[in-house]
Amino acid sequence: MVAQVAEPQPSVSQQLDLRASEPDPKSESPLDSAKTLICALNFLSRNLPLPQHVYDAVSSIYQDSAADGGDGATAEVGSDVEGEVSDRAPSPLRVDNSSLPSYDELMLDFEDAVLNQRSSCLPGSRLSDLKETRFRSRIQHRLTELEELPTSRGEDLQSRCLLELYGLKLAELQSKVRSEVSAEYWLRLQCANPDKQLFDWGMMRLRRPLYGIGDAFAMEADDPLKKKREAERLSRFEEEERNRIETRKRKFFADLLNAARELQLQVQAAQKRRKQRNDGVQAWHGRLRQRATRAEKLRFQALKADDQEAYMKMVEESKNERLTMLLGKTNDLLVRLGAAVQREKDAAHDSIEPLEGSDTDLAELSGSRTDTPAQSLPEEDEEIDDEPDDKVKTGDLLEGQRK
């Protein structure tokens, strides 16, 4: 840009040709000149080179003002524009009191204004910091004003000022809470389904423009690489999905096999317990049969040895109903037989005539020994023993034999 501004000075003949080719400056209004200068300053403030027509217009404005030799409207507009260009340290025009400024002096002043404007340019981060600092200073100034507010004002104004003071004091805390809530919201939103998305380090990079600066083919040059990265990412995602499905299948079949093994072990344990219980029941019945067989053998031995007391005791301990009933009937029969014999003895001893049916009774008694105990005895024997057969005690089984 400086090379453009510091071009070699044209000769006098060239200046005359330019003046002849350009329109009459008197026909141009000061408003058009001001617009041209403002447009040039806009280009310079953006660090952009001046277009050729703008550069020619600015040069013609200064040349015309120098050729006219007066303090016209165009010179005033140029001085105002230069004041706008250098806000911080404006450089005054090098104007000689004895003569008007020349072309060289005007161009030097223009270059100084451009350099001052360049030095005053700030980056975006610095501008944002200045904006934040200015905002905080305004808040602090307002807080000071509210704290120093006298209490003699009205209650309505006092309450509003108090609310504003509390609001300004809580502004920093409010911004902090909002930032934390926003960060938490976006974190939950991004991490809602972590199993459905892959972690891509590309998310951690800053967003860049698609096209390079001054490179019109940057997108086309990066397109194959981007496609390759996308294909690799998709293939990796598909591979991980297949691995996840395979792992899930293996886990399912492993759980199925483990459940089958556990069921088989439970069935075997149940069969073992059932076998042990059946073996125990069979062993108990075997022992019971052995005890019954041993008791029966002991009774036979006692019966062979004619040990009636031991035999009766074993019969009572065995609790055999059929054997007890048989012995009870036999004992009842013996008791009746003994009673009949006793009556015969008493009758013979008292010299009483023997009964007519005594021989018949003896014959019946002798015949009843060979019959079963369930047969009934004569009616006269039933009158002697009034008790029923079922009420005979086991302790009196030998009573008839003793009699």
C-alpha positions in Angstrom: 0.0 0.0 0.0 2.8 2.3 0.8 4.3 1.5 -2.6 1.1 2.6 -4.2 0.9 5.8 -2.2 4.6 6.7 -2.7 4.5 6.5 -6.5 6.9 8.9 -8.4 5.6 12.4 -8.9 4.1 12.9 -12.4 5.6 15.5 -14.6 3.9 18.9 -15.4 2.8 17.7 -18.8 1.2 14.6 -17.3 -0.6 16.7 -14.6 -2.0 18.9 -17.4 -3.2 15.9 -19.3 -4.9 14.5 -16.1 -6.6 17.8 -15.5 -7.8 17.9 -19.1 -9.1 14.3 -18.9 -10.8 14.7 -15.5 -14.0 16.6 -15.0 -14.0 20.1 -13.6 -13.5 20.0 -9.8 -15.7 23.0 -9.4 -18.5 20.9 -10.7 -17.9 18.3 -7.9 -19.6 19.3 -4.7 -17.9 19.1 -1.3 -20.3 16.2 -0.4 -18.9 14.0 -3.2 -15.3 14.8 -2.1 -16.2 13.9 1.5 -17.8 10.6 0.4 -14.7 9.8 -1.7 -12.3 10.5 1.3 -14.5 8.5 3.7 -14.5 5.6 1.2 -10.7 5.8 1.1 -10.5 5.8 4.9 -12.7 2.8 5.1 -10.4 0.9 2.8 -7.4 2.0 4.8 -9.0 1.1 8.2 -9.5 -2.5 6.9 -5.8 -2.8 5.8 -7.0 -3.1 2.1 -5.3 -1.5 -0.9 -7.0 1.5 -2.4 -8.6 0.8 -5.8 -7.2 2.8 -8.7 -10.2 5.1 -9.2 -10.4 5.9 -5.5 -6.7 6.7 -5.4 -7.0 8.9 -8.5 -10.0 10.7 -7.0 -8.1 11.4 -3.7 -5.1 12.6 -5.6 -7.2 14.9 -7.8 -8.9 16.4 -4.7 -5.5 17.4 -3.2 -4.1 18.6 -6.5 -7.2 20.7 -7.2 -7.0 22.2 -3.7 -3.3 23.0 -4.2 -3.9 24.5 -7.7 -6.8 26.7 -6.6 -4.7 28.3 -3.8 -7.5 29.0 -1.4 -9.1 27.6 1.7 -12.1 26.1 -0.1 -14.6 23.6 1.0 -12.5 20.7 -0.3 -9.5 21.5 2.0 -11.8 21.8 5.0 -13.4 18.5 4.2 -9.9 17.0 3.8 -8.8 18.4 7.2 -12.0 17.0 8.8 -11.3 13.6 7.3 -7.7 13.5 8.5 -8.9 14.4 12.0 -11.2 11.4 11.8 -8.4 9.1 10.6 -6.0 9.9 13.4 -8.3 9.9 16.5 -5.6 9.3 19.0 -2.6 11.3 17.7 -3.6 13.3 14.7 -0.7 14.8 12.7 -1.3 18.4 11.6 -0.9 19.4 8.0 2.4 20.8 7.1 1.0 24.2 6.0 3.3 27.1 5.5 1.9 30.5 6.5 3.5 32.2 3.6 2.4 29.7 0.9 -0.2 27.0 0.3 0.7 23.3 0.8 2.2 21.6 -2.2 1.4 18.2 -3.7 4.4 16.6 -1.9 3.4 18.0 1.5 -0.2 16.8 1.0 0.9 13.3 0.1 3.2 13.2 3.1 0.4 14.2 5.4 -1.8 11.5 3.8 0.9 8.9 4.4 1.2 10.0 8.0 -2.5 9.7 8.4 -2.4 6.2 7.0 0.4 5.2 9.3 -1.4 6.6 12.3 -4.6 4.7 11.3 -2.6 1.5 11.0 -1.1 1.9 14.4 -4.5 2.5 15.9 -6.0 -0.7 14.5 -6.6 -3.3 17.2 -7.4 -7.0 17.0 -10.8 -8.4 17.8 -9.7 -9.9 21.1 -8.4 -6.6 22.3 -11.6 -4.8 21.2 -13.7 -7.4 23.1 -11.5 -6.9 26.2 -11.9 -3.1 25.9 -15.7 -3.6 25.6 -15.8 -5.8 28.7 -13.6 -3.4 30.6 -15.8 -0.4 29.7 -18.9 -2.4 30.6 -17.5 -3.3 34.1 -16.4 0.3 34.7 -19.9 1.5 33.9 -21.4 -1.0 36.3 -18.9 0.0 39.0 -19.6 3.7 38.4 -23.4 3.0 38.7 -22.8 1.0 41.9 -20.9 3.9 43.4 -23.7 6.2 42.5 -26.3 4.0 44.0 -24.3 3.5 47.2 -23.8 7.2 47.6 -27.4 8.0 47.0 -28.9 10.0 49.9 -31.7 8.6 51.9 -33.8 11.8 51.8 -35.4 10.8 48.5 -38.8 9.2 48.2 -39.6 5.7 49.2 -40.5 4.7 45.7 -37.2 5.9 44.3 -35.3 4.5 47.2 -36.8 1.0 46.7 -36.1 1.1 43.0 -32.5 2.2 43.5 -32.1 -0.6 46.1 -33.4 -3.2 43.8 -31.1 -1.9 41.0 -28.2 -2.0 43.5 -28.9 -5.6 44.4 -29.3 -6.6 40.8 -25.9 -5.0 39.8 -24.2 -6.8 42.7 -25.6 -10.1 41.7 -24.8 -9.6 38.0 -21.5 -11.4 38.2 -23.0 -14.3 40.1 -25.9 -14.5 37.7 -23.6 -14.7 34.7 -21.5 -17.4 36.4 -24.6 -19.5 37.2 -25.9 -19.0 33.7 -22.6 -20.2 32.2 -22.5 -23.2 34.5 -26.1 -24.1 33.7 -25.5 -23.7 30.0 -22.4 -25.9 30.1 -24.2 -28.6 32.1 -27.1 -28.5 29.6 -24.9 -28.9 26.6 -22.8 -31.6 28.3 -26.0 -33.6 29.0 -27.2 -33.1 25.5 -23.9 -34.2 24.0 -23.5 -37.2 26.4 -27.1 -38.4 26.3 -26.3 -41.5 24.2 -22.6 -42.2 24.4 -23.0 -45.7 23.0 -24.4 -44.4 19.8 -21.6 -42.0 18.9 -17.8 -42.3 18.6 -15.4 -39.9 20.2 -13.9 -37.9 17.5 -10.9 -35.7 18.2 -12.0 -33.5 15.4 -14.7 -32.2 17.8 -12.0 -30.7 19.9 -10.5 -28.6 17.1 -11.6 -25.1 16.3 -13.8 -24.6 13.3 -11.9 -23.4 10.3 -13.3 -22.0 7.1 -13.7 -24.4 4.2 -11.7 -22.3 1.8 -8.2 -21.2 2.4 -7.2 -17.5 2.2 -6.4 -16.7 -1.3 -6.5 -20.4 -2.4 -9.5 -21.1 -4.5 -8.6 -24.8 -4.9 -8.2 -25.5 -1.2 -11.6 -27.3 -1.0 -10.9 -29.4 -4.0 -7.4 -30.3 -2.8 -8.7 -31.3 0.6 -11.7 -33.2 -0.8 -9.9 -36.6 -1.3 -8.3 -36.5 2.1 -11.7 -35.7 3.7 -13.3 -38.5 1.8 -10.6 -40.9 3.0 -11.0 -39.8 6.6 -14.7 -40.2 6.4 -14.3 -43.7 4.9 -11.9 -44.7 7.6 -14.2 -43.3 10.3 -17.2 -45.2 8.8 -15.2 -48.4 8.5 -14.0 -48.1 12.1 -17.5 -47.4 13.3 -18.9 -50.5 11.4 -16.1 -52.7 12.8 -16.8 -51.6 16.3 -20.5 -52.2 15.8 -19.8 -55.7 14.5 -17.5 -56.4 17.5 -20.2 -55.1 19.8 -22.8 -57.4 18.2 -20.5 -60.4 18.4 -19.6 -59.7 22.0 -23.3 -59.5 22.8 -24.0 -62.8 21.1 -21.1 -64.5 22.9 -22.3 -63.2 26.2 -25.9 -64.4 25.5 -24.8 -67.9 24.6 -22.3 -68.1 27.5 -25.2 -67.1 29.9 -27.4 -69.8 28.2 -24.7 -72.5 28.7 -24.1 -71.5 32.3 -27.9 -71.6 33.0 -28.0 -75.1 31.4 -25.1 -76.3 33.6 -26.7 -74.9 36.7 -30.0 -76.6 35.9 -28.2 -79.9 35.3 -26.4 -79.6 38.6 -29.6 -78.8 40.4 -31.3 -81.8 38.8 -28.4 -84.1 39.9 -28.5 -82.7 43.4 -32.3 -83.3 43.6 -31.8 -86.9 42.3 -29.1 -87.5 44.9 -31.3 -86.2 47.7 -34.2 -88.3 46.5 -32.0 -91.4 46.3 -30.6 -90.8 49.8 -34.2 -90.4 51.2 -35.4 -93.6 49.5 -32.3 -95.5 50.7 -33.0 -94.3 54.2 -36.7 -95.4 54.0 -35.7 -98.8 52.7 -33.0 -99.2 55.4 -35.6 -98.3 58.1 -38.1 -100.8 56.8 -35.3 -103.4 56.6 -34.4 -102.8 60.2 -38.1 -102.9 61.2 -38.4 -106.3 59.5 -35.3 -107.6 61.2 -36.6 -106.5 64.6 -40.0 -108.3 63.8 -38.2 -111.4 62.6 -35.9 -111.4 65.7 -38.9 -111.0 68.0 -40.7 -113.8 66.3 -37.7 -116.1 66.6 -37.4 -115.3 70.3 -41.1 -116.1 70.9 -40.7 -119.4 69.1 -37.7 -120.2 71.3 -39.6 -119.2 74.5 -42.5 -121.3 73.3 -40.2 -124.3 72.6 -38.6 -123.9 76.0 -42.1 -123.8 77.7 -41.3 -120.4 79.2 -44.8 -119.0 79.3 -43.9 -115.8 81.2 -41.3 -114.8 78.7 -43.6 -115.7 75.8 -46.5 -113.7 77.2 -44.2 -110.7 77.8 -42.9 -110.9 74.2 -46.4 -111.1 72.9 -47.4 -108.0 74.9 -44.4 -106.1 73.6 -45.0 -107.1 70.0 -48.5 -105.6 70.1 -49.7 -108.2 67.6 -53.5 -108.0 67.7 -54.2 -111.3 66.1 -51.9 -113.1 68.5 -53.3 -111.2 71.5 -56.9 -112.1 70.5 -56.0 -115.8 70.1 -54.4 -115.9 73.5 -57.3 -114.0 75.0 -59.8 -116.5 73.6 -57.7 -119.4 74.8 -57.4 -117.9 78.3 -61.2 -117.4 78.4 -61.7 -121.0 77.4 -59.4 -122.2 80.1 -61.1 -120.1 82.7 -64.5 -121.6 81.8 -63.0 -125.1 81.8 -61.5 -124.5 85.2 -64.8 -123.2 86.5 -66.6 -126.3 85.3 -64.0 -128.5 86.9 -64.4 -126.6 90.2 -68.1 -127.0 90.2 -67.7 -130.8 89.7 -65.4 -130.9 92.6 -67.7 -129.0 94.8 -70.7 -131.1 93.9 -68.8 -134.3 94.7 -67.5 -132.9 97.9 -71.0 -131.9 99.1 -72.5 -135.3 98.2 -74.8 -133.7 95.8 -76.0 -135.6 92.9 -74.1 -134.9 89.8 -75.7 -132.9 87.2 -77.4 -134.7 84.4 -75.6 -132.8 81.8 -72.1 -132.9 83.4 -70.9 -135.7 81.1 -72.3 -133.8 78.2 -70.5 -130.6 79.3 -67.2 -132.5 79.7 -67.6 -134.0 76.2 -68.4 -130.5 74.8 -65.4 -129.0 76.5 -63.1 -131.7 75.3 -64.5 -131.2 71.8 -64.1 -127.5 72.0 -60.4 -127.7 72.5 -60.0 -128.8 68.9 -62.2 -126.0 67.6 -61.3 -122.4 67.0 -61.4 -119.9 69.8 -64.1 -117.9 68.0 -66.8 -120.6 68.7 -69.2 -119.9 71.4 -69.5 -122.0 74.7 -72.7 -123.4 76.3 -75.2 -121.0 77.8 -74.5 -122.1 81.4 -70.8 -121.2 80.9 -71.8 -117.8 79.6 -73.7 -117.2 82.8 -70.6 -117.8 84.9 -68.4 -115.3 83.0 -70.4 -112.2 82.5 -67.6 -110.1 81.1 -67.2 -109.8 77.3 -64.3 -111.4 75.5 -63.0 -108.1 74.2 -62.3 -106.8 77.7 -59.7 -109.5 78.6 -56.4 -107.9 79.6 -53.1 -109.1 78.4 -51.8 -109.4 81.9 -54.4 -112.1 82.7 -53.6 -114.3 79.7 -52.2 -117.0 82.0 -55.0 -116.8 84.6 -57.0 -119.7 83.1 -53.9 -121.9 83.0 -53.0 -121.0 86.6 -56.5 -121.9 87.7 
